């Protein structure tokens, strides 16, 4: 493991007042192959912080790839070109998809009922199809009530 870093670099000639910090990390595999990663950050880099910044930077790629894969391939249809509107349709639809994704992520993180219903139904596609059906015909006071009703329809025993 090898780290090189420097602080307070000028971002570019056209923005000389913007200072950034640069980190390079190299890892040599057991068979001698050197892998290299670099990052620009506004976080101060020190001998104590570079490993933490490197780990965050490396995990960010994983998080971004996972998120884009989800948005593209798991029901959000984010890759579709919605540019047929007069002015801002593509932007509005993209923002609505991201909002739906955010709500979904909050439910996954914060709602045990959501997680249990999702686990029992096996796929998000089945979960969303079921939710859409309920939204068409019923009104719910809360998301928790919606998920409890869905669980009862599928005869799921909630914990």
QUIHU-V362179 format. One record per run of one state. SS is the DSSP state (H for helix, E for strand, C for the rest). FROM is the first residue (numbers start at 1). TO is the last residue. Records with the same first field share a line. If there is no record, write none. Layout:
# QUIHU-V362179
SS: FROM-TO / FROM-TO
This chain:
# QUIHU-V362179
C: 1-1 / 13-14 / 29-33 / 42-49 / 74-88 / 111-111 / 122-123 / 138-142 / 154-159
E: 2-12 / 15-28 / 34-41
H: 50-73 / 89-110 / 112-121 / 124-137 / 143-153
